[in-house]
């Protein structure tokens, strides 16, 4: 059974990261887990700033103190509805991604929750590419929360439908188990989706002695049989449905999520190649960038260093 015992949520105090914190609080509550809220600044040390033409004079700039950051983190956690007895604040200085990864390891986090857009306002990931790089490097599961996710403090987070795309790699097989357990824990229906890759332009040319439409139908039938074997519905489990489509994986995954009002996508962080974010992994990156609901990425094998 999937059980998160330590949830780490780095925030930058922007509205999108506050939205991510609402999900971190919800996951911590569902699993009775400890929650750490983290913020990284460039430095806590005073900096001497001198004019370019006169190095004899200058001004000492005092950045925010560690105590101020810790106090602000506790305020944010309280506003998000977190239980003070289960919350820890972490204030660090240095490069954002290495500090988050170090804290995830040292604090023994098994779930990392991050927003996908920061205060910069650009249509990209948190603080440039923090969320994207964390998916690549984190050794634990990562939940990415976009600004359009249907949750904002103090409204409670609710998950009624989970989508789990599967390519039958070890990583996605593990994701299927996560999806079933999460569905059981929060009372959500789970839809499993297999995408048979197929040109979006239509049927390729038919060749003599090779019927392309029949071949595609056979591939889809095989995929459905694999889906049902991988994640069989059980009497004590969540409501389960199986879907097999053809086309481009990213396009089909996002379309299914939108059409069926999905609140959470659970997918593997690595594909069948097992090296970096390949195959389903590259699809995962694209889904994380464009999804309108949170995406939980699950890693089946240790990430490359």
N, C-alpha and C positions, 0 to 999 in steps of 0.2 A: 504494500500500500504506500502511496505517495504521502509523505509527511514532511512538511517544511518546519524545521525547528528554529532557524535563524534567518530572518529576512533583513537584507541590507538595502536601503534606499538613499542614494546620493541625490541631493537636490541643489538647485542654484537660486531658490526663492522666487523663481518665475512662476506664473500661473500654470504652465504645462507641467512643471516639476511638482507643483502642489497637487495637481490632478494625479500624477503618478504616486504620490504619497498616499492618497486616498485608497488606491489599490493595494499598496504595501500594507496599510493598516488592515484592510479587509482580509488579505491573505494571512496576515499574522493572527487575526482573530479566528479565522476558520480553522487554523492549525494550532492554536494556542502557542504560538511561537513568540520568541523574543524579536524585537524590532530595533534596528539601529538606523538612525537618520544621520546622514553624513553631508558635510560641505567641505570643499577644497578651495583654498585661496592660494595665490601665488606665493605669498610670504606673510609672516607675522612680524618680521623684523622691520624697524624703521629704515627708511631709505633717504639718502642725501641726494637731492636734486639740485644740480648747479646749472646756471645759464651757460649757453654754448660759448659765449665770448668772454666770460669772466669766471674762471674756475676758483677764484678766491672767495666768492660768496655763494651761498646756496641755501636751500631750505630743506629742513628735515620733514619728510612726510611720514606720518604715523598711520599705518594701515589698521584695519579692524583687528581687535584683539581676539585671542582664542576664547576668552570668557564671553565676549559679546556674541560670537558665533554659536557657542554652546547654548547660550540663553535663547537665541533666536531659533535654534533647532528644536528646543523643547517647546517653545511657543507654537511652532508649526505643527509639531506632532500632536499637541493638545488640541489645536484647531481642527486637525484631521480626525479627531475622535480616538486617538491612541490612548491606551491605558498607561499612565505614568509609571506604574510598577514594572511594565514590560518593555520600556523604551530606554535606549541608550543613545547618547549624542556623541558623534565623532567629528572633530574639527582637525583638519590636516592642512599642510602647506606643501606646495610642489606642483608637479605635473599631474593633471586631473586623472587621466586613465591609469597610470602606474599606481597612484595613491589609492584609487578605488579598488584595483585588483589586489594590491597588497592588503588592504583592509578586509576584503572578501575572504582572503586566505587566512589572515591572522585571527579574524573574528569567527572563522569557520561558517561563513554564510552558505546556505544551500539554495537561496533564492535571491537574485539581484533584481531590483525594480527600478527602471529608469524611464524618464520621459524622452520622447523622440524629438522635441523641439525645445530650445532654450530661449533665454531672453534676447538673443541677438535678432530675432524676428525673421531670419532667413528660412526658406522652405527647405531645411536640411535637418540633420539630426542634432540632438542636444549638444550645445557648445561646439558645433562644427561636425564632429563625427564620433562623439563619445559613445553613444549607444551602439553604433555600428562596430566600433573597435572592441567594445566589451563583449559583444556576441562572439567575435572572433576569439578572444583570449580568455574569457572567464571559464573557470573550471566547474561552475555551478549553472543551474538553470537561470535564464534571464527573461524577465517580463518587461517588454517595451510597451509604453503607453502613449498613444498619439493624442494631440490636443482635442480631437473629435470624439474621444472615448466617452461613452455615456455614463460618466461619473464625475461628480464635483462635490467636494466637501461643502456642506455637511450631509448632502444626500448620500444614502448608503449605496455601496457597490452591489449590483445584482447581476448574476450570470445565469441565464436561462438556456442558452444554446452554445455549445462548444463545437468548433470545427477542427478536425484533425486530418490534414493532408498527409498521405502516406506514399512513399516510394519504395517501401520494403527494405530500406537500408537499416543497419542496426540502430542508428540514431532515431529514425522515424518509428521503428518498432517500439523503442523505449517511449517515444512520445505518445504512442497509442495507449500504452499502459498508464501514462500520466493522465491522458484525457479521460479514460474510463474512471480512474480513481477520483479525479477532480469532479467529474459529473456526478458520481455517487455522493461525494461530500457536500456539494452545494445544491444538489437537486436539479442539475441541468441535463438536458438531452444532448447526446453526442452524435455528431454526423461525421462519418469517416469518408474521405474523398480520395480516390485514386484518379490520376490524370494520365491517360495514354497520350504521349506526345504525338502531335499530328500537325501537319502544316495548316496554318490558319487560312490559306488561300483556297482550300478545298481538297478534293481527292487528287492524289498523284496519278500519273498515267497508269492505266491497266496494262499489264504485260501478258503475253501469251502464257498459258498454264499457271497464271498467278492472279487470283482475283483479289484486288486491293480492298474493296468494301468488306468482303467476307473475312479477310485477314484482320482488318480493324475490329470487326465484331468479335472475332476470336480472342484478340488481345484484351478487349474490354471484359469478355466473359471470364477469362483467366484472372484478370485483376479483381473482379468481384469475388471470385472464389477465394483468392488470397486474402482479401479484406475480411470476409466472414470467418476465415480460419484464424486470422490474426487477432481479431477483437470480437469474439462471439458474445452475443447478448446473453445475460444471465438473469435469473429470477430476482436476485438481490442488487442488480446493477442498475445503471441509468437506462433510459430509453435510448436505443441505438438505431441508427439508420446507415445504409451503405449507398454510396454514390460513385459511379464510374462515368467519366466524360473523356472526350478527346479534345486536344488542342494544346495551347501553351500553358504550362503549369501555373505560372504567376497570374495570368489572365483569368484562368478558370477558378483558381482559389479565391481571388478577390471578388469575382462575380458571384460565386456561391455564397461567400460571406455577406455580401450586400443583399442579395435576393432573399436570404433566409434570416435576416436580422440577427446575425451572429454577434455574441458579446465577447468571445475569446477564441483565438486561433492557437492551437497547440501543434508545434511541428519540430522536426529534428533540425539541429544546427549544422549537421553534416549529411551529405548524400552518400550514394553508393560508393563513390571513390574513396571516401575516408581520409582525404587529404585536404586540410583547410576547409573552406566553405565551398564545396564543389557540388555539381548536380543539384540535388534538392537544396544544398547550401546556398548556391547562388540564387535560387528561387526564394529561399528564406530571406536573404537580404532585400530582395525586391519587394517581398510581401511586407516586411517590417517598414520599409520606406513609405509604402502606399496604403497600408491597411487603415481603416477607420476605427478599428477596435484593437484592444491590446493583443499582443502576440507573445506567447510563452515559447521560448526556444529551449530545446532539451538536447544536451550533448551526449552521444553514446560512447565516445572514446575521448581520452584526454586531448586537449588542443595542442597544436604544434607550437613549439617555443621559438 
